[in-house]
Amino acid sequence: MQNVNQFEQHRAALEQCVHNSVHDAETRQAMLRHIGAMGAAIRNEERIADAAMRTTHQIQRGSVLSRFVLGVRECAA
């Protein structure tokens, strides 16, 4: 998350530089679209990473839980 926040800060600074220094409207809009696409890509990557971590956590938690249940069954038997 920290890297995404830093990326967003740099992306905003880059956008501001483009607004302030690029005088051709068409070029400025093209650059801003690319910068916006970079932001969208990093946010998508963050969502994918978050989903993968949640899935991994659920799998690991499920494994621990099933080992516990199997252990209880073995003790009861």
Buried (B, 14 or more C-beta within 10 A) or exposed (E): EEEBEEBEEEBEEBBEEBEEEBEEEEEBEEBBEEBEEBBEEBEEEBEEEEEEEEEEEEEEEEEEEEEEEEEEEEEEE
